Amino acid sequence: MRIVTYLNTTPEEVESKKFNIWIGCSLGNNYYTEPHLREYLLWALKHTREDVLVVIPDRIYAVNLEALDNYKPERAKNVAIRKGDEKIAIIKRIVSSLPKEKQALVKVARLSEVEQSKYHNYRLEILFEEFRKKGPFYEYILNIVKENQKIQTAKPTLEMLEKLAEYILYEIPIFLNGCKYGGKPEDGGKTYSLIIYPGLNLFDYLCVELENGDLFPELSKRLKITDRIAIVEAYVE
């Protein structure tokens, strides 16, 4: 595995297994082939503190289908679920090929299962409220959307950009404060603090800077951030 960037962490922390690791398996990212996912999982199992969580963000993928492919909401939802099913099948196939003791250390969750954590909806409401003000935060989120090459090619209208911004807003609470899974929502669930991902952009830096209070400090305070996150930009050799 070729590590390009350690964001909000160090090689020493990762090697010492300081964090539980999660993988956000974006359905629109062609990098997540079966061979690449296998290598990601093997690396994560080697470096995680306890176990590894793979998140399938099917529900928010429907946002992209509506905005970029002009799908009706119901069709977008159904296609996103089907794509999620296909990705889960791939993950399960990879996991089944691992030694038994490793198989038990891989958890797979749909987005809806990690949205049950304490304060998730609270944070989501605050983010949408801040976005609707159409101030600096609104502009920052739109700039994240515009970074995407596929979106640049589509020559988006403002309406399309604002629709695509929903994907980013839904994503932030999953990254921010660590991805939570397992246990009762009121207990918060286990925290998966380190994500391994092929490529960083403004979104990743936004999450870290919100956590540290370096960007949009007043918004940061309102979001009730308590857990540190880390991001590793990594590519399969």
C-alpha positions in Angstrom: 0.0 0.0 0.0 1.3 3.4 -0.9 0.5 6.0 1.7 0.6 9.6 0.3 -0.9 11.7 3.2 -1.5 11.3 6.9 -4.1 13.9 7.8 -4.6 14.7 11.4 -2.4 11.7 12.4 1.1 10.4 12.0 2.7 7.2 10.7 3.7 6.3 14.3 0.0 6.5 15.5 -1.2 4.4 12.6 1.5 1.8 13.0 0.8 1.6 16.8 -2.9 0.8 16.0 -4.2 3.8 17.8 -7.5 3.9 15.9 -10.4 1.6 14.8 -10.4 1.9 11.0 -13.3 2.3 8.6 -13.7 2.3 4.9 -16.3 4.4 3.2 -17.0 2.5 0.0 -18.3 5.2 -2.3 -20.6 3.7 -4.9 -19.6 6.3 -7.5 -15.9 5.8 -7.1 -14.5 3.4 -9.7 -11.3 2.9 -7.6 -13.2 0.5 -5.4 -12.7 -2.6 -7.5 -12.7 -6.0 -5.8 -8.8 -6.3 -5.9 -8.4 -2.8 -4.5 -11.0 -3.4 -1.8 -9.3 -6.6 -0.8 -6.0 -4.7 -0.4 -7.7 -2.0 1.6 -9.2 -4.5 3.9 -6.0 -6.4 4.4 -4.2 -3.2 5.3 -7.0 -2.0 7.6 -7.0 -5.4 9.4 -3.2 -5.1 10.0 -3.4 -1.6 11.4 -6.8 -1.3 13.2 -7.1 -1.4 17.0 -10.0 -3.8 17.3 -11.9 -4.4 14.0 -12.7 -2.8 10.7 -16.0 -1.2 9.5 -17.0 -1.0 5.8 -19.7 1.6 5.2 -21.9 1.4 2.1 -23.3 4.9 1.5 -26.2 3.8 -0.7 -28.8 6.3 0.4 -26.7 9.4 -0.4 -25.6 7.9 -3.7 -29.2 8.4 -4.8 -28.6 12.2 -4.6 -26.0 12.0 -7.3 -28.2 9.9 -9.5 -31.0 12.4 -9.2 -28.7 15.4 -9.9 -26.4 14.0 -12.6 -28.5 11.3 -14.3 -31.9 12.9 -13.9 -33.4 9.9 -12.1 -36.7 10.3 -10.3 -36.3 10.0 -6.6 -37.9 6.5 -6.3 -35.8 5.2 -9.2 -32.6 6.8 -7.8 -33.3 5.1 -4.4 -33.9 1.7 -5.9 -30.8 1.9 -8.1 -28.6 3.1 -5.2 -29.9 0.2 -3.0 -29.1 -2.3 -5.8 -25.6 -0.9 -6.3 -25.2 -1.2 -2.5 -26.3 -4.8 -2.6 -23.7 -5.5 -5.3 -20.9 -3.9 -3.3 -21.9 -5.8 -0.2 -21.7 -9.0 -2.1 -18.2 -8.2 -3.2 -17.2 -7.4 0.4 -18.6 -10.6 1.6 -16.8 -12.5 -1.1 -13.5 -11.0 0.0 -14.2 -11.6 3.6 -15.1 -15.2 3.0 -11.6 -15.8 1.6 -9.9 -14.5 4.7 -8.8 -16.7 7.7 -11.7 -17.4 10.1 -10.2 -15.2 12.8 -10.0 -12.3 10.4 -13.5 -12.7 9.0 -15.1 -11.9 12.4 -13.2 -8.6 12.5 -14.9 -7.1 9.4 -18.2 -5.4 9.9 -20.3 -4.2 7.0 -23.0 -1.5 7.4 -25.3 0.5 5.2 -25.4 4.2 5.7 -28.7 4.0 7.6 -27.0 1.9 10.2 -24.4 4.4 11.0 -26.8 7.3 11.0 -28.4 6.1 14.2 -25.6 7.4 16.5 -26.2 10.0 19.2 -26.3 13.6 17.9 -26.3 12.5 14.2 -29.7 14.2 13.3 -28.8 17.1 15.5 -25.6 17.8 13.6 -27.3 17.2 10.2 -30.0 19.8 11.0 -27.4 22.4 12.0 -25.4 21.8 8.8 -28.4 22.2 6.6 -29.5 25.3 8.5 -26.0 26.9 8.1 -26.0 26.0 4.4 -29.4 27.6 3.8 -27.9 30.9 5.1 -25.9 31.0 1.8 -22.9 32.5 3.5 -19.2 31.4 3.6 -20.2 27.8 4.6 -22.5 27.6 1.6 -19.8 28.8 -0.7 -17.3 26.3 0.8 -19.6 23.4 0.3 -20.4 24.4 -3.3 -16.6 24.6 -4.0 -16.3 21.0 -2.7 -19.0 20.0 -5.2 -17.2 21.8 -8.0 -14.0 20.0 -7.4 -15.4 16.8 -8.8 -14.3 16.2 -12.4 -17.5 14.5 -13.4 -19.5 17.5 -12.2 -17.2 19.9 -14.0 -17.9 18.0 -17.2 -21.6 18.2 -16.6 -21.5 22.0 -16.7 -23.8 22.2 -13.7 -26.5 24.8 -13.0 -26.7 26.4 -9.5 -29.8 24.1 -8.9 -27.7 21.0 -9.7 -24.8 22.2 -7.5 -27.2 22.8 -4.5 -28.7 19.3 -5.0 -25.3 17.7 -5.1 -24.3 19.7 -2.0 -26.8 17.5 -0.1 -24.5 14.6 -0.6 -21.7 16.5 1.2 -24.0 17.7 4.0 -25.3 14.1 4.6 -21.7 12.9 4.6 -20.2 15.3 7.1 -21.8 13.9 10.3 -20.5 10.4 9.3 -16.9 11.6 9.1 -17.1 14.2 11.9 -16.5 12.9 15.4 -15.6 9.5 14.1 -18.0 7.0 12.4 -20.2 5.3 15.0 -21.5 1.8 14.7 -22.9 -0.9 17.0 -24.6 -0.5 20.3 -27.6 1.6 21.2 -27.8 5.1 19.6 -27.9 6.7 23.1 -24.6 5.0 23.9 -23.1 6.4 20.7 -21.8 3.1 19.4 -18.2 2.1 18.8 -16.1 4.9 17.3 -14.1 4.2 14.1 -11.8 7.2 13.9 -9.5 6.5 11.0 -10.7 6.3 7.4 -8.5 5.1 4.5 -9.3 6.7 1.2 -7.9 7.1 -2.3 -7.6 10.9 -2.6 -8.1 13.9 -0.4 -10.0 17.1 -1.3 -11.5 20.1 0.4 -14.1 17.9 2.1 -11.5 16.1 4.1 -9.8 19.3 5.2 -13.2 20.8 6.1 -13.9 17.9 8.5 -10.5 18.1 10.2 -10.7 21.9 10.5 -14.2 21.8 11.8 -13.0 19.4 14.5 -10.1 21.6 15.4 -12.2 24.8 15.3 -9.9 26.3 12.7 -12.6 26.8 10.1 -16.1 28.1 10.9 -15.4 28.1 14.7 -18.9 29.0 15.7 -20.4 26.2 13.7 -17.8 23.9 15.1 -18.9 24.7 18.6 -22.5 24.0 17.8 -21.7 20.6 16.3 -20.6 19.1 19.7 -17.5 17.4 18.4 -15.8 15.2 21.0 -13.8 12.6 19.1 -10.7 13.1 17.0 -10.7 11.9 13.4 -7.8 10.9 11.1 -7.6 10.3 7.4 -5.0 8.3 5.4 -4.8 8.8 1.7 -3.7 5.5 0.3 -3.4 3.7 -3.0 -2.9 0.0 -3.9 0.6 -0.4 -5.5 
